[in-house]
Every structure is written in C-alpha cells, then in structure tokens.
Amino acid sequence: MTRRIVFGWVVTSGLLSPRALGCAACFGASDSPMAHGMNWGIAVLLGVISTVLALVASFFVFVIRREKSLPEQESVAPERPV
C-alpha cells in the first residue's frame, strides 16, 4: 500500500512539474536546438496540410471540368411495358 502511494505521488509530481510540460519556447531559449526543431516541425506540418488541401481542391476542379466536357444527354423516361 505504501509503494502505491509513493508511486502515485511521484507520477503526480512528475506530471504537474512545470519543467516536464514546458518546451524551449516557454522558457525563453528560442535559439536552442529544440526550438529550431519545433519550428521546422511546424513548417513541415503546414506544408503537408497545404499540399493535401491543394490536392483535394484540384481533384474537385478536375471533376467539375470533366463533367462540363461531357456531351449533354437528354433525360428520357424509360418506357414501361403495358
């Protein structure tokens, strides 16, 4: 029982420690390698999201252009046998 309580306190204090949750930008070390890596990570994620959105938009433009290039068909109701 004592081990469980001690383990709980250690985990809780580790999770609530400001040093455990902060990054280089939060503590003012903006020239550290961690901050540079974080900036590159943000740039890469923005690039991936922009690429995916551009591909989705270009797909819909392609579908709309293709639909407009098809010859128009008359909508004729199918004949029913009497």
C-alpha positions in Angstrom: 0.0 0.0 0.0 2.8 2.4 0.8 4.5 1.7 -2.5 1.3 2.5 -4.3 1.0 5.9 -2.5 4.7 6.8 -3.2 4.4 5.8 -6.8 1.2 7.9 -7.1 3.0 10.9 -5.6 6.0 10.5 -7.9 3.8 10.2 -11.0 1.6 13.1 -10.0 4.5 15.4 -9.2 6.2 14.5 -12.4 3.2 15.3 -14.5 2.5 18.5 -12.7 6.0 19.8 -12.8 6.4 22.9 -15.0 9.7 21.7 -16.3 8.1 18.4 -17.5 5.5 20.2 -19.6 7.4 23.2 -20.9 9.3 23.5 -24.1 12.2 25.7 -25.1 9.9 28.5 -26.3 8.1 28.6 -23.0 11.3 29.2 -21.0 12.9 31.8 -23.3 15.6 29.6 -25.0 14.5 30.5 -28.5 17.9 29.8 -30.0 18.2 26.2 -28.7 18.2 23.2 -31.0 14.9 22.1 -29.5 13.3 25.4 -30.6 14.7 25.1 -34.1 13.4 21.6 -34.4 10.0 22.7 -33.2 9.9 25.5 -35.8 10.9 23.0 -38.6 8.2 20.6 -37.3 5.6 23.3 -37.6 6.7 24.3 -41.1 6.6 20.7 -42.3 3.1 20.1 -40.8 1.9 23.3 -42.5 3.4 22.2 -45.8 1.7 18.7 -45.6 -1.6 20.2 -44.7 -1.4 22.8 -47.5 -0.4 20.1 -50.0 -3.3 17.8 -49.0 -5.8 20.7 -49.2 -4.5 21.7 -52.7 -4.8 18.2 -53.9 -8.4 17.9 -52.7 -9.3 21.2 -54.3 -7.6 20.3 -57.6 -9.5 17.0 -57.6 -12.8 18.8 -57.4 -11.7 21.2 -60.1 -10.8 18.2 -62.3 -14.2 16.6 -61.7 -16.1 19.8 -62.5 -14.2 20.4 -65.7 -14.7 16.8 -66.8 -18.4 16.9 -66.1 -18.7 20.1 -68.2 -16.8 18.5 -71.1 -19.2 15.5 -71.4 -21.9 15.8 -74.0 -25.3 16.6 -72.7 -27.7 13.7 -72.7 -31.4 14.1 -72.9 -33.2 12.7 -69.9 -35.8 10.4 -71.3 -38.0 8.4 -69.0 -37.7 4.7 -69.7 -40.7 3.1 -71.3 -42.7 0.8 -69.2 -44.3 -2.3 -70.6 -48.1 -2.1 -70.5 
